[in-house]
Amino acid sequence: MVLHRITRKTETAEALAVVTGLGTEDSSMKKRAYVGKALGDTEYLLEQWGWWRMDGMGVPRYVSPLHALMRDNTNCVGGVKSYVIVDDLALVVDSAVARLTRRNQQMGDFIWLYFGAKWPALRVGRQFDVSEAKARELIKTGVAWIDCALEEFRAAA
């Protein structure tokens, strides 16, 4: 890759980020991207499960008729979030994470905190007194385990 002459300090950082594939922000603040990665589809599914879990989707609760009427007829910013995961699939993923946690407590906790609680890998590592690299390794291993656990559902579909 040929780099043109760079004059400003910020342009240098941005060019270095493009060449190395790293962002200019802190490693704990990197945006999660799954396209073109091994097991990226499973990571994306776990990410969707985490948003589903954090927002309480699938949890039955009472909504008064008056509240539903106001909610449906009022223009407001935000509203109901749309997910790429349906409740049935989210429950299957939830079950797979629970089985992983029962089989290997630490790996299950890493998956739960990283995808379910949206903690960055650095924070997960600090919680368990391991490095960020080791935390990412255990997260990837947990993703692979869940991918295998979900394979029977893919075969059935």
Secondary structure by P-SEA (a helix, b strand, c coil): ccccccccaaaaaaaaaaaaccccccccccccccccccaaaaaaaaaaaaaaaaacccbbbbbcaaaaaaaacccccccbbbbcccaaaaaaaaaaaaaaaaacaaaaaaaaaaccccccaaaaaaaacccaaaaaaaaaaaaaaaaaaaaaaaaac
